Amino acid sequence: MDNPMDTPKTYSDYVDKKSPNSPIFTNCLKAFLIGGFICSIGQLIFFFCKSKGLDTSASNTVVSIILIGIAALLTGLNIFNKIGKVAGAGSLVPITGFANSIVSPAIEYKSEGYIMGVGGKMFTVAGPVLVFGISASVIVGMIYCFFV
């Protein structure tokens, strides 16, 4: 007996009928607005630090620490994931997304213990980003050093 899903075209047509269309414009708008809101919170923290007399470098550091702390706390309370479902890529503003990628596996693997669970699995998502990010920066730095 022949299966109607034997041909790639038939299967593709079947998947197209069963898959909902993604509202791309709405998703992009939500990502833009929520990502912009997260950045605006960072900017407000920066202005507050500057008004208290901190220099630009110290203010930038404080903003990073506070945004990482807020993202880690919201991830632990399972709020960040709900924001991510609405915001999509907008919630992955680099520093908050990085904090989420560290805390989520740590929470997930806590039951396996603090050493082999949390310690061993904490960087499963962020690890490749760190490795390739650091490697790329070293390569670009060497190119800059030798050719500029």
C-alpha positions, 0 to 999 in steps of 0.5 A: 500500500502506498503512503500518500506522504511518500513524495516530498511535495505531498508531505510539504503540502500536508505540513503547509496545511497543518502549520499556522502562519506566523504573524511576522509583522506583529512578532517583529513589533513586539520584539522591537517594543519589548527589547526597546523597553528593556534597553530603556530601563538600562538607559534610565539606570545609567542616567540615575548612576550619572546623576549620583556622580559615577563616571561613564565607565562605572555607570556602564558596569552598574547597569550591566550588573543590575540588568544581569541580576534582574534577568537572573531573578526573573528567570528564577521566578519563571517570569523571564520565560513568559516575557520571552514568549511574548517578546521573542527575540526582543527579550534576548537583548544581549546581556539579559539573554546571556543571564537567562542562558546561564540561569535556566540550565542551572535551575533545570539541572539543580536536581543532579547536584551542585557540582555535576548538575549546576556546575557542569550544565550551567554553560550548556547554552552560553558555552558555545557563545563564549567559546566562539565569541572569545575566539573571534575577538582574539582572531580579530585582535590579531588581524588588527595587531598585524595589519593596522 
